[in-house]
Amino acid sequence: MQSKHASTEKGSGGSHTPHPSWIPGIVRAELRKALGANPWFWLPFAAGCVLAVGSAAYCHTIFQNTLEMALAYNKNYSILSCFAFWMPVYNYGVFTGVFTLIWPLLAAAPYAWSWGAERRRGVLQQEALRTNRRTCYHAKAVATFLSGALVVLVPYLLNLTICACYAPAAPVWASDQGYVAIFQDDPFSSLFYLRPLTFSLVWSVIAGVVAGLWATTVLSLTLLIERPAEAITGSYVILYLLVFVSAQVRTAIIGAVGLGDQKVLNILSSAPLSLNLFRIVSPRIGRSGTEWLIIALVLLALASIVVPRMRMKKDLL
């Protein structure tokens, strides 16, 4: 009776792991390739986590020094909060600096190369025989977005958890905004001072979305550039060039108008004119940071959509 019951369960599908019916099979297959035994995901993921742990360890020393100063002078410092030492907020030190500079590479490395690499190996042609190119690309875009988002989202949450192990989860006073440098023009600044935990969770998701959209943008470039490595490194170099060009333009304008016109200086110091996508994953973007965040999200989303729509009209296979 026991063997009959077991065979009945096996025949009814008991040996198969149930999958959510709302996830198409091709998307599940791409997610397994992107997030499973894929060293190109786990290595950047581990690198981001190592940098997050290093940043928390560095901030632990700063926390101890600040605590000793507060006790010595009998002062209350709200910047002793773990939210003030969170990596996106306290973006000082070598670990946070390296993460800020290389997060585009970490986000694109896991799976943004998949379309170009599989096309060159002939795997994409075989997949397209069972479905169509557009469906294949959409599935790869979903897997690329999630892999890129996780590479930034998880280290942020890990860093916050470690900081909360040695610093209290207390709100930061608005009067201490000069220490944490989260000002009125920064995105969700009021939420940071009123609901810091909610702010941290919201900003982690936003940073993950930015990283995921960057990964899908690089994926779309593999439709134009034959070698995926060139698409990843080329797009990364373009980010550096935009920062350099914007800095040169602002320096030239300041040299022409001088430092007397405050309105011009405010415009030049605004985040949208800095063209610095490296800092977009930090709430300390700068003046007009909310506008720059919206512009960056829209541009990345358009690049992820427009390029594939244009190229899918041609026979790439």
KAZI-V238305 format. One record per helix or strand of 3 or more residues. SS is the DSSP state (~ for helix, > for strand). FROM is the first residue (numbers start at 1). TO is the last residue. If there is no record, write none. Layout:
((SS/FROM/TO) (SS/FROM/TO))
This chain:
((~/2/14) (~/25/35) (~/39/73) (~/78/80) (~/94/109) (~/114/121) (~/123/130) (~/133/166) (~/174/180) (~/189/194) (~/196/221) (~/228/257) (~/262/268) (~/271/274) (~/277/281) (~/289/311))
